[in-house]
Amino acid sequence: MADREGAWNDYLRFLEGSPYSLQLMTSNLSPSEPIRERRTVTVERMGYRLWPFQEKILQRMGKDTLVVGLPTGLGKTYLAGAFIAEESKRQGCRVLFLTPSVPLGVQQTLFARRMLGLSDACFISGSIPPDRRRELGVWNAGFAVTTPQTFYNDALRRHARHIEAAKGCEDPVGELAARLRGAGFTFPYSLVVADECHGYIGETDGHAILLAAKASGAKILALSATPQLHAPKRLRELKRIFDRVEAISVEEPEIKAQMPERLIVMTRVAAPSGLLAIYQQLGEVIKRYQVKAARVYGAAHARGYCTKHGLCVCLIALKVMRSRIVEDGASSVSEYGTWKVSELKVQLRELGGRSIQEAYREVLGGGQNHKIAAVRDIIACERFRKAIIFVESVEAAKQMGAVFHGQRGHEDVAVLVGKGGMSMEQQASALLQFRERASILICTSIGEEGLDVPAADIEVWVDPPSNPKKWIQRFGRILRQSEGKTVAKTYALITMQTHERNKLIGVKRKVEKVYGFTQRMVEEDVPKPLPKDQSRLSQFF
């Protein structure tokens, strides 16, 4: 454990001293001198061309448009850039670009500068103190990229009472327009782009910004990879803001023609016998907890959804640990507090007189996570420019990172985990490292949504996605066409003799039923790399 944390700290120090350091990037992307007057922007020439299906979507956009269902990887950002270019040609416009995270904010600012030619595009970070933001006049920038919270705090918080009152009205936009006029408020931007906007509706800063922009007459373009909005209340609120909701299906012929074939390789991984024995005995403990929960609180509590009772909470914790011990490997649960459960300390005949806890320590001391070797073999067998490895737990990502850093060095392997393991600044640095230099990205679910991850040639799912949304978000990372790429290949690792195969197939069926997103699936063993002086026959064709 100490060695792994030491290796992790070495990587964080590498990021902070590298050219991908967020501190270095934001110092270049944020205003350094006061902006005295409000500026506008005009896109003279884009650094890319749209695909035909993107052109058609662009032509359907009205004053306020919400585009849903366009998966990550099919160019939402390029579509937004083209929309901004069209609007700016009519007359110079002022653009507020909202992003859900700091890493994505940095990327979108770089996109505006590099692909739209807007050298003055600014990233306004919440790390800049409010007094300093006022001193710099940051909201005078003609193209401002920021998180909803930062803009709301500076521009709208003093009008929070009006916004909350308007939300409860039949016509919230009309009510808010009247209230803001009475308060002498002018929305500072003529065009708002809201990326990954499906979480905006509700008690959020993003919702308040969309309402205020609409009430003030600004144009709005919102983008989401989520194919369906599901909740009727959310859809009603969105329709109060947007004149047009464009639902995009990846099965549309013109879109399908721009995507490579989608292939899932269900990859069978053998687990150590000791790990399988622990998995089975954890199952027996869970059954006993389910029987007790049903007897004490009722049959519904045996399903493991109740969080009101200590017994039910313990049942949930045991189920999660049993899943993770095979999905992300034994080392991923080493720090779980669930090991304190007394039943895990009881000696069992099935484990040769050892307790589950003792047997686990033995497995943990016997070597590395059983899935790391499988991932290593897959990466060794494939030819790629960029590869993404998804894992669920932070601990598994750290261990995977340490192994690959030892093989390939820090420069070639980026690791991205959530707030428990990295600050937002470090996350942004890791993502920039993958975009600019590294060929491998190892990431937890933070890489599934809200980040503009570059196109990858292959993907490895160390664990099966737990729901259709995660499935779609992961798959979107390899749907972008690139030179010579005809297949978007994903290796999905499943530990044999466990629940993983059924889980993977079950979520796949839900994806196809709910979203209409299909993919071919084959089942194979882990590929074995050949000696270095040999090549696979297929590589000659």
Secondary structure, DSSP 8 states (H G I E B T S, - for coil): -HHHHHHHHHHHHHHHTSTT-HHHHHHHHS--S---S---B-----SS---HHHHHHHHH--SEEEEE---TTS-HHHHHHHHHHHHHHHS-B-EEEE-SSHHHHHHHHHHHHHHS--TT-EEE-TTS-HHHHHHHTGGG-SEEEE-HHHHIIIIIGGGHHHHHHHHTSSSHHHHHHHHHHHTT---S-SEEEEESGGG-SSSSHHHHHHHHHHHTT-EEEEEES-S----HHHHHHHHHH-SEEEE--TTSHHHHTTS-EEEEEEEEE---HHHHHHHHHHHHHHHHHHHHHHHHH-GGGGGS---SSHHHHHHHHHHHHHHHHHHT-GGGGTT-GGGG-GGGGSEEGGGTTEEHHHHHHHHHHT-S-HHHHHHHHHHHH---S-EEEE-S-HHHHHHHHHHHHHHH-TTTEEEE--TTTS-HHHHHHHHHHHHHT-SEEEE-GGGTSSS-----SEEEESS--SSHHHHHHHHGGG-S--TT--EEEEEEEEETTSSHHHHHHHHHHHHHHHH----EEEEEE------TT---GGGG-
